[in-house]
Amino acid sequence: MNTALGRTAAAAIILACIFTSPTLAVSEGAVETAAEIIADADVVYKTTFVMQCSQETWKRLVDRPALLGRLWNEYGFAPTYQVEMRHDTVHVEDSTGLVGDAIATEVKPGRRQYLINGELDHWAVPFFNEGTAVLTLETQVKGESVVGTAEVHLRANSTIGRVVLRAARPLLVKHVANRLDLNLLDAAKIFAAVEGGRRLAED
């Protein structure tokens, strides 16, 4: 569904659902693990982003990943994501072979952090079947936008996997940067559309 009409309809559906969707819960048991990953990561990447939306819209979408995933697919962005909530865990599968389970370790004003256990079946990354990542989002409001940073700490779960990641670190950082930056640019379109729909609904 790539037409303007389709996008407007998709945004309307999400807006209608947002106000009845449960928010993401914090898992206290994952906090220590996240700190360990950050202290001993094989790969680290940090980037910046701007979302043309209010803090309210940002919080309502980022804390409802299943709804954000549905809208992502309605827009026809790639890769496609299948996202579902399993108690306090966000289960994600994408069309590139990545499967992961994310648990929130921090949900505070201006900061979100997630511990992600994942599996990757991809020819370009041999011997790296399982890994753990920490995604940290820090934001602040500037004018009518939300600006922030996204930082990823990644560590393989096996000794050989760690050797491979560290040996191929420059290449992998480039891959992570490309994936994360492009995803954030596409996500910005969703946040802007939902913000526009929210404002129209309030008028």
PyMOL commands that set and color helices and strands:
alter all, ss='L'
color gray80, all
select helices_A, chain A and resi 4-18+28-39+55-62+65-75+159-167+169-202
alter helices_A, ss='H'
color red, helices_A
select strands_A, chain A and resi 43-51+81-86+89-94+98-108+111-120+130-142+145-156
alter strands_A, ss='S'
color yellow, strands_A
deselect
rebuild
show_as cartoon
